[in-house]
């Protein structure tokens, strides 16, 4: 897939059977090396008709001798996975490509401040939002800007699951000292989806000490989650306190004007021309998260490439309508819609769903209802709990986690969720 930053790529020549390609940024090199090398090799061989490989380099210190191209790095440094952490950073996820709107202004401004002045602006920075609203984009933009501003800064970007996996592997191998030395030596530690620490007492203990070491020594910590610290279930109070002592910034779903701007920005990154009436139509029909908008752009691009036609309103309507089979049009559900569906599906009385009864025949349908409300409406945890008999947000969070856990091992529950979502005309992906 072509990206705007591909224009920065320079072909330096051929050396030892490989085309040598220069990129300005380490992030660009790492992304192409891990994500796109196969495609570049296939393109090189197709264009030249020769069995060539591809080498990506990021230094202009090239010495040309006897028609060969050699890569020389004067600092002697080598780009390793530790520079980027365990997660692939996309060059598309920069601050320049982030569309700012009323719902994300604070998180965006804080992220820029942290990237430019680590540990001086907000420490820790805790960003939370629902799925597909830009948390990961901001975290990766922080990584890129911080690396560009200070090449010597040690930055580590990892998912919470990646942190958990490394912790467990170190415990099993008896190498906890190595683990602690690694994670407590970074100038900036960025962890995505920190809510996965929920209900993991031993890992929470280790992360508490890692956090304290970094924080007390003036190093930056950046965290993201699907909920603010106080709403992460079974998270120790001392961690909630630590996470809240800096800046906690939420991201709300984008409004119509912001969605239009996002569509235009995403299309420009792919060199796609989308007319105003098309972008307005998509923004009006898809309003849940940014990933929906990206999916619409991708599908429209595919249709355009398929028959060589220009993207227009008719194509957009065909793609987004349920009859088009490309994108399920989202339904604006109310909690009452979900309650009615649950009541009919499980053959339980509405009054029982909203009561304090805790027998299994009522508890499971109630938890499924809360799960559906969290995933397919914009209501907050507190609002969902209010609709379901005045329960607090921790009860709702527990219900969501319980359903997520059970549906991976309970085929019947998984099938029930699919049927309910189909009945409600929801996207089950």
Secondary structure, DSSP 8 states (H G I E B T S, - for coil): ---GGGGG-EEEEEETTEEEEE-SSHHHHHHIIIIIHHHHHHHHHHHH-S--EEEEE--S-EEEETTEEEE--TT-----HHHHTTS---TT-SSTT----TTTHHHHHHHHHHHHSTTTS-SSEEEEESTTSSHHHHHHHHHHHHHHH-TT--EEEEEHHHHHHHHHHHHHHT-HHHHHHHHTS-SEEEEE-GGGGTT-HHHHHHHHHHHHHHHHTT-EEEEEESS-GGGSTT--HHHHHHHHSSEEEEE----HHHHHHHHHHHHHHTT----HHHHHHHHHH--S-HHHHHHHHHHHHHHHHHHT----HHHHHHHHSGGGTSS-------HHHHHHHHHHHHT--HHHHTSS---HHHHHHHHHHHHHHHHHS---HHHHHHHTTS--HHHHHHHHHHHHHHHTT-HHHHHHHHHHHHHTT----
